[in-house]
Amino acid sequence: MSKRRIETDVMKLLMSDHDVELVNDNMQEFYIKFRGPADTPYAGGVWRLHVELPDGYPYKSPSIGFVNKIYHPNIDSASGSICLDVINSTWSPLYDLGNIVEWMIPGLLKEPNGSDPLNNEAAALQLRDKKLYEDKIREYIDKYATEAVYEREFGSGESGESSGEEEQEQEEEQAEVPDADANDNNDTHSTSEELSDLSDLSDIEVSDDET
């Protein structure tokens, strides 16, 4: 049941609009490209989520963390650990990976839980000065979570696919281009034959003069 459920849930994720990168083709460890939800200070940010599924999944909850830094009361900015009951203590086998990416984590970003923080500074700032808190979020996004930073740090699956296609096209073009060395050899061979023919003609002319 566990193995079949892992395959089912991961395949659903791979076939969705989410950008998923398996680690060594292992369905129990992968990365997800996660975009900050609209209408929140995190909109426009791009984060890399590291997901590990235990052997007991879905009866045991997955391990999920942010790879690049994010400023949030319930997320450790250093380790990327997430403090969220629904993917920890109150996890249920009824949930799947899509639920985590599409509403659990977006919901946490929309409504932080200041009473159970992992980042005390962010929790205090959220309560004390909302504008400064949102400015700090944007500062972290600009430094750690823009599209350009993401591609520089982690690459892009789409660009990798394009590179592979470009390499294949270059190989095909090279296969179509005649071998210059072969042409040179052919030209040299033709020239040698022409010189030999001229030598034969010269011998004939000399013979005629002698007669």
C-alpha positions, 0 to 999 in steps of 0.5 A: 500500500505504501509504495503504491500510494507513493507512486500514485501521489508523486505521479499526480504531482509530476503530471500537474503544473508543478515543476518537480525534480526527482533526486536520482529518479527516486520517488521518495525524494524530490524538489518542487518549485514553489511560487508565493501565493498571490495577494500576499507579500510573498507574491512574486517569490520563487522557492525550492522545496525539498520533500522526503517521503518516509517508507510509512507514507501516507501514514507517516507525514512527509518531511518538507523544508525550504531550501532558499531563505524565506522570512516567515514566523513559522519557518526557520530562515536558516534550516528552512524547517516548517512549523505547521501542525497539519504536516506534522502532528495532525497529519492524516493519510487522507492528505496528499502531496497536492494538498500540501503544495496547493493549500497547506503551505500557501495557507501558512504564508497567508495566515502565519501563526504568531503563537508558535513561531520558529522565527521569533524576530519575524513573529515579533515584527509581524505583531509590532509593525506590519509594514516593516514586516512586509518590507522584510519579506520583500527584502528576503525575496529580492535577495534569495527568491527571485526568478533570476536567483532561483535559476542561478542557484538551482537551474531550470528544468525547462532550460535543461530540456532545451539544452538537450534539444540544442545538443541533439540539433548540433549533432544532427547538423554536424552529421550533415556537414561533409568531412573536410579531411575526407574532402581534402583526401579526395582532392589530393587523390584526384590531383595525383590521378591528374598528374599521372595522366599528364605524365603518361601524355608526356611519355607518349609525346616523347616517343613520337619525337623519337620516331 
